[in-house]
Amino acid sequence: GALVGSRSDDSPAARAGIQPGDVIVSLDGAPIASVARLQRLVYLRRPGQTVQLGLQRFGEARTVTLTLGEAPTERQVAAAPARATTTTPGGRLGIG
């Protein structure tokens, strides 16, 4: 799975109820074995598209619905306070 280390309070992940410490184990039923796999699957979708994420939280399985947002531009990232981030190829989409 892909461990959620942090998320912005105003992000699609926050709106979906994803919390730091959750482990994303599937996206629309496709298994997630790594962050790279999650990024590839997200990249194949468009901003505004709704996906189902399978999560593990403290050993309990959950499913959340998340509407994908646009990843911040390089300028927005540079202007934001420093925090741990990951990016998608091309910077098109974001969930965190």
N, C-alpha and C positions, 0 to 999 in steps of 0.2 A: 504494500500500500504506500500511499504518499502521506507523510506526517504533516499536519498543519502546524507550523511553528509560530506563525503570527498572522494577523489579518488587520486591515484597516476597519475602523468602526463604521465607515460609510460605504463599505464594499458590498458587492453582490454576495460574498461569503457570509458577511455579518447579517445581511437581510435574510439569508436562507437559514440562519441559526447555527452555522458552522463555528466551532470554537477552537482556539489553540489547543493542541493535544489530540484532536480528532485525527483519525486515520482514514483517508479516502481509499476505499477498496474497489469501487466500481463507478463507471460513468455510463448511464443508459444501458446497464447490464454487462458492459465490457469490463473484464477484470483489470485492475490497476495494480501493477507490481512495482512501479517506480514513479518518481516525479516526472521523469522523461516521458513515460507512457501517458501520464495524465496530460502533460503539455501537448503531446502530439494529438491526442483525441480532442482536446479543447480547441486547438488550432484549426481543426477541420470543420469547426462550427462558426456561426456568425454572431456578432453582438446582437442581443435581443432574443436569441434562441433559448428555449427552456430545456434544461437537462435534469435527469434524476441522478443524484449521487448516493452511492451506498457508503455508509460511514461505520466505523467502530469507535465508540466512546466508552472508555473504561470497560471494555469487553462486551459491551451491548451493541447489537446491530441496529442501525437507524437508516432511514432513507429521507433525503431532503430534496426539495425542488429548488433549483437555482436558475435564475435568468442571467445569462452571460452579459457582461458589460464590456466596454472598450477598455483596453489596457491604457494606462497613462502614456502620454507622449514623453519623449526624452526630456523635453523642457520642463514638463510637470514633475518628472522624477527628480531632476536636478534641483528644482525649487523646493521640493518637499523635505521635511526633516528626515535625517538618516534613519533607516530601518532595514532589516533583512528583507530582500525581495528576490523573486525569481521572475524571469521573463519568458515569453513565448516567442518562437521564431517570428520575426517580422513585427512583433509587438502589437498584434491585432486585437487580441482578446485578453480579458483578465477576469479572475474570479476572486482574488485575494484582496 
